[in-house]
């Protein structure tokens, strides 16, 4: 039997953390003291999905690359702590979705986020038991596609759906159509390894 899985992205798929990310980054900016600016939820949404090095260049162009790296590291540290405590806005019926999907599929998360971001999500909502593995840019500086391949190889996946759309769409399709590969053709990407 082939090993099948569902690989989720984070932002725009499982939750919306933009408001709390902006709040935490503004705290880091205040503590750092080099910039006199406040980021908005819209600013954060505009860079979500990009790798952390790109985000620093887009949000902090007025400081040097070295200063961007330092500020970014502090933003990420404060963000992870803040999200671990406060969470974000979950998409509807998320835990029920995980419970249903876990009955049939192995679940995974891959994101272009910093190290600790996925863990903060899993810690805050106590979702660790639903996921077999996670991977992110912050762990190894690999792009999302490379991390999907790494995670699939590490977990010996034969087939997977990479879900970048809100989870409720994935569940609606999978509940109506038992095959993840058919569901993938309708909503997103089917991966065969």
N, C-alpha and C positions, 0 to 999 in steps of 0.2 A: 504494500500500500504506500502511496506517495505521501510524503509529509507536506501538509499545506499550512499556510499561515496567513495572517493579516498583519501588515505592517502599517502602523499609523504614523502620520506626521503629528506635530503638536499644535502649533498655532493655526487657528482656522479649522482645525479638525476636532480636537478634543476640548479646547477651551479658548477663551479670549482673556489673555492676561495683560493686554496693552495698558489699561489704566493703572494697574498696580506696578507694572514695569516702569512707566513714566514716573510714578510717585517715588519709587525706590531709586531710580537714576537721578532724579532731581535732588534727593538727599545726598547721593554720592557727589554730585556737582557742587552742592553747597559745602560739603565737608572738604572737598578738594580746594576750592577757592580760586582756581585759575580762570574760570568762566563765569560770566554774569548772564546766565540764560536759564530758561525753564523749558523742559521738553513737554509736549502734550501727548495725549493718547494718539492723536492723529500722526504725530511725528513717529511714534513707536510703530504704529500699524504700517506706516510707509516703508519701514525697513525690515519688518518681520519676514523670515524666510531666507534672508541674506546671511552670509557667514559673518562672524563677529568682526573680522578685520575690515570688511566692507562697511559694516554698520558704523564703526568708529570713524572712518573717513567721511562718511555722509553726515553724521551728527556733530562731529567736532572738527570741522575743517580749519578752524581758526587757530588750532594748536599743532605743534609738530607731531610727526608720526610716533616718536618716542613718548611724548606726553599723551597722545591718544591711547597708546597701549597701556600706560599706567592708569589713566582715568577709566578706561574700559574695564580693566581688571577689578578696580574698586566698584564700578557700577555693577558688574556681574556678581561680585561677592555680596554686596548689599541686596541686590535683586534676589539672589537665591535664598538668602535668609528671610527676606520680606515675603516671598511667595510661599516659602515653607510654612510661614505663620499665617498668612492671609489668603493664599490661594488666588484664584482668578474666577472668571465666570464660566462655569461648565456648560456645555451644550446639553439640551434636554435629554433626560433618561440615560445619561452616560453610564452610570454603574449598572443599570439593568441591561444595557446593551453589552457591556463587558461580560456580565454573567451569562447571557444568552450565547454570545459568540464563543466564549471559553469552553462551552460544552462540546464544540466541534472543532475549533481551530486553536492553534497556538497564536498568541498575540504578542506583538513587538512594537517598539517605538524607535523611529529614526528621525533625527532633526538636525538642522544646521545650527543649533544653539550651543551655548557655552556648557562646559562641564558643570554638573550640579543642577541644571535647570529641570531636566526630566525627573531627576531624583526629588527635587522640591515638590513637583506636581504629585509624584507617587507618595511621598511622605505626607503631604497635607491631606490628601483624600484617602489615604490608606489603600491604595490601589495596587500595591506590589504583587499581590497574589494573582492578579489577572495577567501579568506579563512575564513571558519566558526570558526576554532579553531586551536590552536597550542599547542604542549607540548614538553618538553625536559628534559633530565637528570639533567641539571642545576637547574631546578625548584624544583625537588623533590628527586633527587638521585636514581630514578628508571631506570632500564634498558629499552631499546627500546620496547621489547615485553610487558612489564608491562605498559608502557606509551601508547602503542596502545590500550590496554584493557581499561585503564583509560579514554582515549579520546573517545573511542567507547561508553563506558557506560555513560559518561558525556553528549554525544550528541545523545544518544538513537539510535545508528546505529544498523541496523539489518544485513547489509552486507556491506563489503568494499573490495576494492583492495588496497593492500599495494604496492606502486610503488617504487621499489628500482633501477629500470633501467632507463636510460634516457627517459625523458618525450616523446620525439618524437616517441618512440616505442609504448608507451601506447596509444598515440593518433592515430597512424596508425591502431592499432588493433581495438580500440573502434570505429573509424570512419567506419571501414569495418564491424564490428560486433557490433551490438547495445547493447549487454548485457555485463556489466562489469564482470560478473562471467565467461562467456566464455572467455573474454579477459584475465582475471586473469589466467585461466588454461593454456593459451598459453604463457604468459610472466612472471607471477610471482605468488603471493600468494593471494588466495581468502579467505576471513575471513567471517565467519558467527557467529553472536553474539547471 
